[in-house]
Amino acid sequence: MTARLLLARHGETVWHAENRYAGTSEVPLTEQGTAQARELGRWAAGHGVQALACSPQTRARETAAPAARALDLEPIVRDGLREADFGWAEGRTAEELTAEDPDAMRAFRADAEAGAFPGAERPSAVAARTTAVLHELAEAYPDKRVLVVAHNTALRVALCALLGIPLGRYRLVFPRLENAAVTEIELSRGHAALRSLNVPTRTAA
């Protein structure tokens, strides 16, 4: 029994527009992020989504809300889908971090697991909790299509864990998940397959 999980990053936030690390902080969606959430909702209504799950963080809940209304579904909220805690880097830009400690930034860019930011949650910990939720959803909805609204780093790390890619390389293998785009995986017990990556949900003008 194989589930299709449709992984979507939340809409753009104020900090992401400024290229700041946004992990545990509650940061509101921008006007563009709200529009992206509406587009994701329209997309979900036309793509056979049968269940909806999201992170408890506000930006993920707000992004999932239009899909919940369109599908008449109550989102399944799971704490394991929350974004990584970036510790020292939280709320700051890469340029600010590099100016303060260039060695720490070099270590992080080379291997995000071994060179995790001071005080940050390691990718291995993020992967453990995020993949646990994805496996839970796959078992609960076999042969179904489940939309999962979460976060850029949490989802990239989970993809690496499921596909057998070293976790410290998540930034190199998956440079970015676009806001409100959909990445599809097939997931069953002991097997994961990547079906598509960063599929836009925006309707052509």
Beta strands, then each sheet from edge to edge (+ up, - down):
strand 1: 3-9
strand 2: 51-54
strand 3: 76-77
strand 4: 145-150
strand 5: 182-188
strand 6: 191-199
sheet 1: 3+ 2+ 4+ 1+ 5- 6+
end
